[in-house]
């Protein structure tokens, strides 16, 4: 889980991935064209949701 590779210019934390495999880490930022998304493990996601209600 958490292995990622791309052939279309996807970026992880601002660096192009290319054809090499990359181990995703909790909190990595994935860039797809002009969109970005965070990669979070379930525990981190849950903690983020709990903190957003404060």
Rosetta blueprint (number, residue, H / E / L):
1 X L
2 X L
3 X E
4 X E
5 X L
6 X L
7 X L
8 X L
9 X L
10 X L
11 X E
12 X E
13 X L
14 X L
15 X E
16 X E
17 X L
18 X L
19 X L
20 X L
21 X L
22 X E
23 X E
24 X L
25 X L
26 X L
27 X L
28 X L
29 X E
30 X E
31 X E
32 X E
33 X L
34 X L
35 X E
36 X E
37 X E
38 X E
39 X L
40 X L
41 X L
42 X H
43 X H
44 X H
45 X H
46 X H
47 X H
48 X H
49 X H
50 X H
51 X H
52 X H
53 X L
54 X L
